[in-house]
Amino acid sequence: IGQDLLCSWTSEHLSRVYPEGTRISSGNVDPIPMWLSGVQMVALNYQTSDTGLLLNQGLFRHYNGSCGYVLKPSFIPSIRSAT
């Protein structure tokens, strides 16, 4: 799926991504491309302390007053209310 299509999808839908079920390693995928596409939930393996997990902790634990919530990137259009 292309990034433009994913950005369009996440502007109107809740999205979760997770690694393929055929993966053998327990390492984490790079969550940044998904976050920049507006994906709300990126599944990470907390048993593996690697770059992906450290990025997640840095963004959600230490950013935005430690509230655990971060707004979508500004370039993703917001949902238009039906009038």
N, C-alpha and C positions, 0 to 999 in steps of 0.2 A: 504494500500500500504506500502511496506517495505521501510526502510530508504535507503538501497542500491539501490533499483529500483528508488526511488525518486531522489537520487543523480545523477544517470545515466541520468534520464530524464532531470533534470535541467542543466546538462552540455551541452545540445544541444537545449533546448527549454526555452522560457520565461514562467514563471509559477506564478500564483496568487492563494492564498488560502484565504478562508473566512469561518466563522462559518457556521454550518449547519442551514438551514432555519427553522428547528423545535425548535431551542433554544428559551427559554423564557427569560432568564436573559440577561442583557445588559453588563455583564462583558466580558473582553477580554480573549482570549485564550493565552497560553504561546507562544510567537513568536519565541523563541530561537531554538526549534527543527526544525522549518521550515527554519529559516535563516541558520542553520548549514547544512541543506540539500540542500542549494543553491536556495531556493525559493526567487524570486526577489520582490514579492509584497505580504505582509501579511496584510489583511484587519483588521483594529482595530477601535473600537468605541471611538471616541474622546470625547464623552460626559461622559465617565466613566474614571475617573483618577485613574487607578489602576496600579499594577505592570507591566502588559504588555505594557501599554502606557508609563510608565516611562522608561522602557527598550528601547522602540522605540525612545523616545526623547534623551535618553543618547547616543544611538548608532549613530543616524543619525544627531542630532543637535550638538553634542559636540565632535564627533570622526572625524578624518580625516580632520581637519581644518574647520569643520562646513560646508562642501560642500554638505552634504545630500546624499553622495554616498559612499558605502563601497564595496570593492572587495569581490568576493565569497571566501569561505574558500579554502586554498591552496590544500587540499586533494581532491577537486572535479576537475576531469580532464577538461581541457579546450577543446573547440571545435577544431577539427583538420581541417585545410583547405584542400579542395579538390585539388589534383594536377594531 
